[in-house]
Amino acid sequence: MNFELKEEHLMIRDAAREFARAELAHDVIERDEQSKFPYAQVKMMGELGFLGMMVSPEYGGGGMDTVSYVLAMEEMAKVDASAAVIMSVCNSLVNWGLEAFGTEAQKQKYLVPLATGQKSEPSASASPKPVRMRPNKKPRPLTRATTTCSMAPKTGSPTAALRAPIWSSPKPTKKKVIRASMS
């Protein structure tokens, strides 16, 4: 088995390292201390392709492999962990789910702007204050479920349309288990 990185991987790693040092490092401490979202840096990450690395080029992404993605995220995390988390959530959670399970209309409406950096403002996940959890009056009949809640962010973000039902087992257990899925 060959564990040497391909030239393409090295180029991506070096580009991510250069970006992190040039654009993230200079104010990372201030942003962390003041809990500021890195708007300008995230926009640049999108424009450079870091927010849609594994998204198909058909939807504005880079169509890269997992090794490229992990190398870039590692370089971001060395300098600014919050920027790496933003990159990870955008690529792994949101973009992957949209590309794998979204309708063509959802891909055009949400995936393309997210993968290309056109839409990069924080949504409910960036601050817990705009999120309100409330039990549905009539929970959907789910296997082993008693309560269904929806996250209802108060924002104009494209991710505001995503809902996360949460349910738990009706049988009391020693372990508390919460399951969530996107719907």
Phi, psi and omega in degrees: 000134182264118181258011178278141179284144176288161180301322178300318179296318179296321179295318179294316178300316181293321178295318179294319179298315180297316178299313182299316181290321184280323189250332183263324190295324190295332180228021183298319182295314180300314180297320179294314181296326182260007181052045180267138175281134182279068184309304185297317181293319180293322176299316178295321178301318178294316181296328179276354177096004182286342181269352179224039187301316184262002177287142179302142177303335177303331181249020175090006181268181182271344181062030184273169180270174183295324180298316178299314180299313182294320178298317179294317181294323178299318179294321177296315183295331178299330184257317186213100183299324181293323177294323178294322178294317178300315179298317180295313180297317181297312183285307190276320185269302187281300185298316181299313180298318178296315182291322183284323190236353183283156174285167178299322179296318178294321179297317180291320184284320186250313188293313182302309179295326179288316182292331183263358179082009178290333181235107185222015179281157180290154175242207183301330182290341182281337180210130182288345184298318183283357182269131177237126177256133177212141178288141175289144180297319179237091181296145177296145178290109180240148177297130178054043181229142178242328184226138175237129179240153176238140172277125181239083181292143178259077183206160178268012182293150178298333180281353178296336181284346180278135180244147179235093176292141180234135179220165179223165182288138179287341180276130178294135178229164177290326178269137173269122182240129174240130178247143178223150175213158178271137176227000000 
